[in-house]
Amino acid sequence: MYLVTKLHFHRKSKKLDVHFDDDVIYTLPCEYLRTHSPSAEVQGHGAEQSKLVLNKDAVTITALDPVGHYAVRLSFDDGHNSGLFSWQYLRELGVNHTTYWQTYCDRVAQHNEQAHSVPIKFMP
């Protein structure tokens, strides 16, 4: 079990440094954190696939509130603040950043492709 020893938010770059007790540091962008929030809203209430959260490239963190010694609540400027980011989940997001982000980008591309390929029905 990993513990977070420090969180440092860079306002200009909109990135959060997560320092762990084994000296590993992950730098996670706000958009990535927002689109991968552990909240029920994003995770889909137990659905097979999480809800696709779009258009969060400009989102930033407005508050970091510790929750006990195991998590942090991140508040974002779009009003979202219902996800508790446990230390273990932050570690998972760091370890899998490249894979998770690519999967997310693929889902966005698929969504955009489907949205632009609506069949046209001609009236007789």
N, C-alpha and C positions, 0 to 999 in steps of 0.2 A: 504494500500500500504506500503510495507516494503522498507526500505532504507539500503543499505550496508554502514557500517561505517568504515570497514577495510577489506583489503585482505592481506593475508600473505601466501606466497608460501614457502614450505619446499623443497628445492632442493634435499636433500638426499632421502626423502621418496616419493617425487613426488606427494605431496598433497597440495591442496589449502584450507586454512581456510577462510571461508566467514563469517564475523561478521555482524549481522543485528542490527538495532536500537532498537529492543526489547530484546537485549542481547542473542539471539539465535545464535549459531555458528554451521556451518556445515563444515565438513572436507571432501573434494571431491577429489578423485584420478584423476590424469591426464588422464589415460585411459578412465575413466568414462566421464570426460568432453569432451574429443576428440570424443568419440563414440556417444555422445549425443549433439554435437554442434548444435546450432540453424541455421546453415548455410543452404542455399538452396541445396548445394551438399549433405549434410547428411540427411536433411529432405525430400528430394526426389521431390522437385519442385511441391509440392501440391499432390503428389501421396498418395494413401491410406496408404501405409506403408513406413516408412523412409528407406533410403538406408542402407544396412548392412555394416558397416565399420569394417574391420578385421585387426588383427595383430598390434594393437596399445598398447600392454602391456609395451613396452619400451619407449613410447613417453613421452616427458616432455614439460613443458611450457618454452618458451624462452623470452616472453615479456607479460606484462599486461599493456594495454593502455586504460586509462579512456576515455569514450565517454560521454561527458556532465556529468550530475549528475544522469544518469539512467542506465548506462551499462559499460561493459568493453570488449575490444577486446582482446582475448587470442590468442597469436601466439605460435604455437607448432613447435618442431624441425623437423617435417616431412613436413614443409612448409605450413601447413594449418593455415589460419588466417582470414578467411572470415566470421566467426560467431560473432555476437554481443550478448554477454550474458547480458541481462537486469537483473536488480536486481530481478524482479519478476520471471524470468526464473531460476536464480540461486536458489531462494527460492524453486521453484517447484522441481528442481533437488535434493535439500537437503531433502525436505519433503518426496519425493518419491524414494529416493536413492535405498532402498532395492528392491522395486517392479520393478523399471526401470532396475536395474542391472540384476535381475533374468530374466526378459523378454528378455533382450539383450543376456544373456548367453544361454537361451533356443533357441533363433534364431540362434546363432552361432552353437550350437549343431545340430540343424536341418539342417543347411547349410552343416556342415561337414558330416553328415549322408547321405545327398543327393549326395554330391560330391564323396563319397566312394561307392555308390550303383548304379553306372552307369551300365545299362544292357549291356551284351556282345552279340554282334551279330556274329553268325558264318556264314562264307561264304560257300555256297554249293559247 
